[in-house]
Amino acid sequence: MRAVTSKQQDVAGSGGTGGAGAARKLNGYVGFSNYPNQQHRRSIKRGFNFTMMVVGESGLGKTTLINTLFESKVYPASDSAGDGSPRGTGAAAAVVPPAGVDITSVSADIVESGVKLRLSVVDAPGFGDAINNDEAWRPILENIESRFDAYLAQENRVNRSKISDNRVNALLYFIKPTGHGLRAIDIEFMKNLHTRVNLVPIIARADTLAPREVELFKAKVLADINYHGIQIFKPVSDQFDDPETVADNRAIAAKIPFAVVGSDRFVDRADGAKVRGRSYPWGVIEVENEDHNDFVALRQMLLRTHTEELRDETDVALYESYRTQKLLALGHVQDGSVFREFNPRARHEEEERLHAAKMHKLETEMAAVFKQKVQEKEDKLKKSEEELHSRHKQMKTVLEKQRRDLEDKRSRLGLPDAVGTAPAASAGTVGVSFVDPAQRNAVSKDKKKNRFF
Amino acid sequence: MTAPEGQDYVGFDTITQQMERKFLKRGFNLNVILVGESGMGKSTLVNSIFTTHLVDSQGRRTAQEVIRKTTEISPVTQTLEENGVRVRLTIIDTPGFGDQCNNEGCWVPVIKYIKDQHAAYLARELKPFRDRIINDTRVHACLYFLNPGSRGLRPLDVEVLKRLTEVTNVIPVIAKSDSMTSDERTLFKRRVKEEMAFHRISTYPYTSDDDDEEDRMLNASIRDLIPFAVVGSEETIDVDGTSVRGRRHGWGVINIFDESHCDFVHLRNFMLRTHLSDLVEVTAQRHYEQFRTSQLRQIKELRDQQSAAAAAGVLPGAVVPQPPTAPLPHQPVAQV
């Protein structure tokens, strides 16, 4: 345990990244490897949810395939030849044109080895059956997005203890086995839905294609998918898988898109055994024979190995991207600061730094303000000083003028100058009574001249 | 002929030989149009029926090829010869039919083509100096390809069939029927016939009053089989030493000539061995005549209108239209 304590000091500094790199080997059995088992037991108690959607034109065998996958009549098959009862009573009822695309849902609780699965299958009858199928994909997309919305609303509730998850985990899209690649309606559909749901393309009624034709058709379909940038669900292996699982995953991935045949009936094989399959005059095709079709691989991926990955992908990638887009569209703004790690000391230091910075800023601000005020005051004082000066000057000139006027008047009247009232600048006294006007003028001019120097 | 050359023998029974000789010399035309979505097996079926590679599939080969936005009409003419009899076979393919998301009006080019051929024939017939043998480009048969496994006719099928059966002989066919078991096939055929009766779609062969007992029985058996559930193949496969034309699956081999496997033999016999001349005749007598009647009536109306207008002085110097020397301006859009 010493190792642990010595690391404690680093925890704050390294920000919680302790443990990156080679895992330490223990010297004895601790027991936390039992954790997955505890998880396992808890999830078994809780049970699983799995919602699957099937989309394709009528007559491609969707209903039969669902019934085959779950080995029970999840859907009551309408119009199978075995029933012998055509839909409706006669031709009049049979030719009602499909009024757009419906969305129907069937749920079943299935138990196997104590594991409870709440399976929901959503069907879209009427897809692609009309003459104008331009918007056939829209009701399906809206249904998927409304399930996301419902989950989002539940996530935002105050009390979140009970969240029911009915988001679509996988969408099986049925492709007609034309041999010529994808049709316009297929491409339209997939382009509009591949970012919202795990797309699992399926080649329906594969018993019409010979083995070589199947390969060619699969290649063409994949070429079309790549060309249009459509994302389909592919099982990937990560570093934790053992080589056997990796090989299995690769084998399954190589078969995508799966070419399947479904059957909810048992037929007799040539050697007398009863198998699930279809009986033709030229032979019997077995649903569970891997040489005959890819049904086994599809079931493996969907139910036995990649169920959790499908659910995870829905929750982590598809739902999250939908949520992000929706919230951004509603005007939320991302605040990046919430992502920094919580570290008390660093936070404290940071706060201090911020505080100090703030104080410093305040100080500089105040100094600047002070300086500014001082400057203002100085300017004001200077201005008033100048004003006073000029007023003083003005007053002086006025006074001088008055004095001169007085002097003039006096000299005109012939009175002697008032003593002491003459400004100091007079060079020649004006004490003589009878002054010659010319002289007087000259004197006054002198006086004037002298004064102004 | 090897009839007793007695006094009472007139000899007009040699007319059949004379007609045969004429046919040998002249040969004849057969025009078949294939209507169906891409990937239904049209080209393969035609190549199987005539046991030679006559037409290439017009489907999309690479992802870069753009899906056609309209229905194109591509006729391919070849001359086939068998036992001295020559036939100028024209196969008209319709790539782009029913391939888009919105298929409204995808049948318009097809109907227009068929009517154009009738119009061309009528134009040549109406000429003052006309050829002794008019090259017959009228469509004698239309193979309409149904989707296997659908619950009967789709809305698109109903729309198109209603219009096609008015202008040509329509033979409904399921080309890739190797994905239907026998029970499913029977059920599907019954459903299709019910729906066609409901929509009053009448396909070839038609009932007519001057059929004799033998013809009637034959027609009834043919009508029973409609739509023909066939499988096409251009390859021959080795099965236990014998080479058969068929398809090899992992679970069995389909022999297209085996009647228990599919209706191919019936379709081929029906089209080529028993009803070939009937197809040509019915086209001439029923569809062409209907077209001709309606066209001439239209011309008459047009003429009446114009002469009335000219009489009223609205169109001074109106020219009464002469019998047209060019293909008539029939209005396909209004009528389809």
Interface residues (C-beta under 8 A of the other chain):
Chain A: E57 S58 G59 L60 G61 D79 A81 G82 G84 P86 R87 G90 A91 A92 A94 V95 P97 P98 D129 A130 I131 N132 N133 D134 A136 K176 P177 T178 G179 H180 G181 R183 A184 I185 I187 E188 R205 D207 T208 A210 P211 K220 A223 D224 N226 Y227 H228 R278 S279 Y280 P281 W282 G283 V284 I285 E286 N289 D291 H292
Chain B: E37 S38 G39 M40 S57 G59 R60 R61 T62 A63 Q64 I67 D99 Q100 C101 N102 N103 E104 N147 P148 G149 S150 R151 G152 L153 R154 P155 L156 V158 E159 K176 D178 S179 T181 S182 D183 E184 T186 L187 R190 R191 E194 E195 A197 F198 H199 R247 R248 H249 G250 W251 G252 V253 I254 N255 D258 S260 H261
